[in-house]
Amino acid sequence: MPRQARLDIPGALHHIMVRGINKAAIFDDNEDKARFLERLGQNVLEGKCSVYAWVLMDNHVHILFKSGKHGISAVMRKLLTWYAQYYNRRHKRSGHLFENRYKSILCDEDNYLLALIRYIHLNPLRANIVKTIEELDRYPFCGHRTIIGKTKQPWMEADYVLLQFGSSRRKGLAEYRKFMREGVGLGHQPELTGGGLLRSLGGWSQVIARRRLGKGEEGDERILGSGDFVHAILKETEERELRQLKLKRSGRTIQKIIDEECKKVGVSQQEVMHGVRRRVVSSLRAEIASRGRKELGLSSAEMARHLGVAASSISRLIERRGNNDN
């Protein structure tokens, strides 16, 4: 059965899991991990995402973050493409580094944020990389150390996390530490690494109990949350897809957008396509790219083929245009 498309809703909480192909290592040493973190920070800030938890293990990565207005795909694609190229170049290897698809679970923030933060940050303890919470305090490749103030990552929402535990930093830190200690004995929690009805309700016993009471729940393997939450997410996704379908059926294409915008400012399409860097042409590309994303849902790569620049340049143009609109 083919995999369903990812749910990439801007502003939603996502639990991202990245694994090495065939469970192979994706980090050989601390230098690899440091470079991955550096690029993760850059991409998160560029994408205006909010990171609440993360951990780097030898053969996999967990990241918990709320996506910016352009979703998670652009951030993850840039991060993983760059890192795979860096890793292969540094270690003189070739071929795929990651599994074909990273896993992305859209999560109900109200009910799962804190549990996911704890689960992700306790990974080194469960894997026996560290033995105690005190050792975890010193472990450099986990967001826990940032939350307790032992290191700084400007791209991580450490203060926001502590505010979930108390109105002051001191109280929040004490309650956060207590919460982390209480989670040490919980072990592996499979319900926090996926979606679907079974995981969202906490096991078959809960599913069966609700069915006996005549309480049906909607479930989706891509979503961790209640039936109502799942329903709302799927409805929003369906409405967005319908809007894009209507636009395509109406004959709206990127070429028509290019025609309209070029006529407005009196610039030829040849200038747009041939990479001319005049300010008016760059501004025109930004407007076309912004409309292509909003109206047609096109990727940066798709628009780059029409606008004479690289996909990375399209992403920057859209970002700048978004900043100017705010």
MARZA-113354 format. One record per residue (C-alpha): residue in three letters; x, y, z. Coordinates in steps of 0.1 Angstrom, whole numbers. Layout:
N
ALA; X; Y; Z
...
END
This chain:
326
MET; 0; 0; 0
PRO; 15; 34; -10
ARG; 24; 58; 17
GLN; 1; 88; 22
ALA; 13; 123; 15
ARG; 28; 141; 45
LEU; 5; 166; 63
ASP; 25; 198; 60
ILE; 3; 224; 77
PRO; 20; 257; 85
GLY; 20; 264; 123
ALA; 14; 228; 133
LEU; 34; 208; 158
HIS; 55; 180; 141
HIS; 75; 152; 156
ILE; 102; 145; 130
MET; 122; 113; 130
VAL; 152; 109; 106
ARG; 170; 75; 104
GLY; 201; 62; 86
ILE; 195; 38; 58
ASN; 194; 2; 70
LYS; 198; 16; 105
ALA; 234; 27; 97
ALA; 251; 55; 115
ILE; 246; 91; 102
PHE; 271; 106; 126
ASP; 306; 93; 129
ASP; 318; 117; 155
ASN; 310; 149; 174
GLU; 321; 171; 145
ASP; 294; 156; 123
LYS; 268; 163; 150
ALA; 280; 198; 155
ARG; 278; 206; 118
PHE; 243; 191; 116
LEU; 232; 212; 146
GLU; 247; 243; 130
ARG; 227; 238; 98
LEU; 196; 228; 116
GLY; 197; 262; 135
GLN; 202; 281; 102
ASN; 173; 264; 85
VAL; 150; 267; 115
LEU; 156; 305; 118
GLU; 152; 310; 81
GLY; 119; 291; 81
LYS; 107; 309; 112
CYS; 100; 276; 130
SER; 98; 270; 168
VAL; 119; 241; 181
TYR; 109; 226; 215
ALA; 129; 194; 217
TRP; 157; 176; 198
VAL; 182; 149; 202
LEU; 210; 135; 180
MET; 217; 98; 183
ASP; 243; 79; 163
ASN; 219; 65; 137
HIS; 188; 87; 141
VAL; 175; 122; 150
HIS; 143; 134; 167
ILE; 131; 170; 163
LEU; 99; 185; 178
PHE; 90; 218; 161
LYS; 62; 240; 150
SER; 65; 248; 114
GLY; 66; 283; 100
LYS; 41; 296; 74
HIS; 58; 276; 46
GLY; 56; 243; 64
ILE; 82; 217; 72
SER; 91; 203; 38
ALA; 114; 231; 27
VAL; 133; 231; 61
MET; 138; 194; 62
ARG; 147; 191; 25
LYS; 174; 218; 27
LEU; 188; 203; 60
LEU; 190; 167; 49
THR; 202; 174; 14
TRP; 230; 196; 27
TYR; 240; 172; 54
ALA; 241; 141; 32
GLN; 264; 159; 8
TYR; 286; 171; 36
TYR; 288; 136; 52
ASN; 296; 118; 20
ARG; 322; 144; 11
ARG; 339; 143; 45
HIS; 338; 105; 48
LYS; 346; 98; 12
ARG; 315; 77; 6
SER; 286; 78; -19
GLY; 250; 67; -21
HIS; 220; 74; 2
LEU; 226; 83; 38
PHE; 190; 85; 51
GLU; 160; 63; 47
ASN; 139; 74; 17
ARG; 115; 94; 38
TYR; 119; 111; 71
LYS; 89; 104; 94
SER; 67; 133; 103
ILE; 38; 130; 128
LEU; 15; 160; 132
CYS; 7; 162; 169
ASP; -20; 177; 191
GLU; 0; 204; 209
ASP; -24; 208; 238
ASN; -23; 171; 248
TYR; 12; 159; 236
LEU; 37; 188; 237
LEU; 51; 181; 272
ALA; 51; 143; 269
LEU; 70; 145; 236
ILE; 95; 170; 250
ARG; 103; 145; 278
TYR; 103; 114; 255
ILE; 127; 130; 230
HIS; 151; 144; 257
LEU; 153; 111; 275
ASN; 165; 92; 245
PRO; 202; 92; 256
LEU; 191; 77; 290
ARG; 170; 49; 274
ALA; 200; 41; 251
ASN; 224; 40; 280
ILE; 245; 67; 265
VAL; 242; 85; 299
LYS; 231; 68; 331
THR; 215; 96; 351
ILE; 196; 129; 347
GLU; 228; 146; 360
GLU; 248; 131; 332
LEU; 221; 141; 307
ASP; 225; 177; 320
ARG; 260; 176; 305
TYR; 252; 157; 273
PRO; 258; 182; 244
PHE; 236; 167; 217
CYS; 202; 170; 233
GLY; 179; 200; 238
HIS; 175; 192; 275
ARG; 208; 210; 282
THR; 195; 241; 265
ILE; 163; 241; 285
ILE; 181; 240; 318
GLY; 204; 268; 308
LYS; 237; 249; 305
THR; 241; 260; 268
LYS; 224; 284; 244
GLN; 208; 276; 211
PRO; 191; 308; 198
TRP; 169; 288; 175
MET; 153; 267; 204
GLU; 123; 279; 224
ALA; 137; 270; 258
ASP; 120; 298; 277
TYR; 86; 288; 262
VAL; 91; 253; 274
LEU; 98; 264; 309
LEU; 68; 286; 309
GLN; 46; 255; 305
PHE; 58; 244; 340
GLY; 57; 277; 359
SER; 52; 314; 357
SER; 88; 322; 366
ARG; 120; 306; 352
ARG; 130; 293; 387
LYS; 97; 276; 393
GLY; 95; 263; 357
LEU; 130; 248; 359
ALA; 122; 230; 392
GLU; 90; 216; 378
TYR; 106; 206; 345
ARG; 133; 187; 363
LYS; 107; 169; 384
PHE; 88; 161; 353
MET; 119; 147; 336
ARG; 128; 125; 366
GLU; 92; 111; 367
GLY; 97; 100; 331
VAL; 129; 80; 336
GLY; 110; 47; 345
LEU; 85; 50; 316
GLY; 108; 33; 291
HIS; 100; 33; 254
GLN; 66; 48; 246
PRO; 56; 37; 211
GLU; 25; 59; 212
LEU; 48; 89; 210
THR; 66; 78; 179
GLY; 36; 76; 155
GLY; 0; 85; 149
GLY; -32; 66; 143
LEU; -61; 56; 164
LEU; -43; 29; 184
ARG; -15; 52; 195
SER; -37; 83; 201
LEU; -60; 63; 225
GLY; -31; 46; 243
GLY; -36; 10; 232
TRP; -61; -16; 220
SER; -79; -18; 254
GLN; -88; 19; 251
VAL; -100; 15; 215
ILE; -121; -15; 224
ALA; -136; 2; 254
ARG; -147; 32; 234
ARG; -162; 10; 207
ARG; -182; -8; 234
LEU; -196; 25; 245
GLY; -205; 33; 209
LYS; -179; 61; 207
GLY; -163; 61; 174
GLU; -130; 79; 169
GLU; -114; 91; 137
GLY; -78; 81; 132
ASP; -49; 87; 108
GLU; -14; 72; 109
ARG; 1; 107; 102
ILE; -16; 123; 132
LEU; -13; 119; 170
GLY; -44; 133; 186
SER; -80; 128; 195
GLY; -107; 120; 169
ASP; -119; 156; 169
PHE; -83; 168; 163
VAL; -78; 144; 135
HIS; -111; 154; 119
ALA; -102; 191; 121
ILE; -67; 185; 105
LEU; -81; 164; 77
LYS; -108; 189; 70
GLU; -83; 217; 68
THR; -61; 197; 45
GLU; -90; 187; 22
GLU; -101; 223; 20
ARG; -67; 235; 10
GLU; -63; 208; -16
LEU; -97; 216; -30
ARG; -87; 253; -34
GLN; -56; 243; -53
LEU; -76; 219; -75
LYS; -101; 246; -83
LEU; -73; 269; -93
LYS; -58; 243; -116
ARG; -91; 235; -132
SER; -97; 271; -138
GLY; -66; 272; -160
ARG; -45; 292; -135
THR; -9; 283; -141
ILE; 25; 297; -132
GLN; 29; 308; -168
LYS; -3; 329; -166
ILE; 10; 345; -134
ILE; 42; 353; -151
ASP; 23; 369; -180
GLU; 2; 390; -156
GLU; 31; 403; -135
CYS; 54; 410; -165
LYS; 27; 431; -181
LYS; 22; 451; -148
VAL; 58; 463; -146
GLY; 67; 462; -183
VAL; 95; 436; -180
SER; 99; 409; -207
GLN; 98; 373; -198
GLN; 132; 368; -214
GLU; 147; 390; -186
VAL; 130; 369; -160
MET; 141; 336; -175
HIS; 177; 346; -182
GLY; 187; 354; -147
VAL; 188; 392; -150
ARG; 196; 407; -116
ARG; 181; 442; -120
ARG; 162; 452; -89
VAL; 129; 454; -107
VAL; 134; 419; -121
SER; 143; 405; -88
SER; 113; 421; -72
LEU; 92; 407; -100
ARG; 105; 372; -94
ALA; 97; 375; -58
GLU; 61; 385; -65
ILE; 57; 356; -90
ALA; 72; 331; -66
SER; 50; 343; -38
ARG; 18; 340; -59
GLY; 29; 306; -72
ARG; 33; 293; -37
LYS; 1; 308; -23
GLU; -22; 303; -53
LEU; -9; 271; -68
GLY; 10; 254; -39
LEU; 41; 250; -62
SER; 74; 239; -48
SER; 105; 261; -51
ALA; 120; 236; -76
GLU; 89; 238; -98
MET; 90; 276; -99
ALA; 128; 277; -104
ARG; 124; 261; -138
HIS; 102; 290; -149
LEU; 121; 319; -132
GLY; 157; 314; -143
VAL; 172; 310; -108
ALA; 180; 281; -84
ALA; 154; 266; -61
SER; 173; 280; -31
SER; 170; 315; -45
ILE; 132; 310; -49
SER; 129; 301; -12
ARG; 149; 333; -2
LEU; 127; 354; -25
ILE; 95; 341; -9
GLU; 110; 346; 26
ARG; 119; 382; 19
ARG; 86; 389; 3
GLY; 68; 375; 34
ASN; 89; 397; 56
ASN; 80; 428; 36
ASP; 43; 419; 38
ASN; 44; 416; 76
END
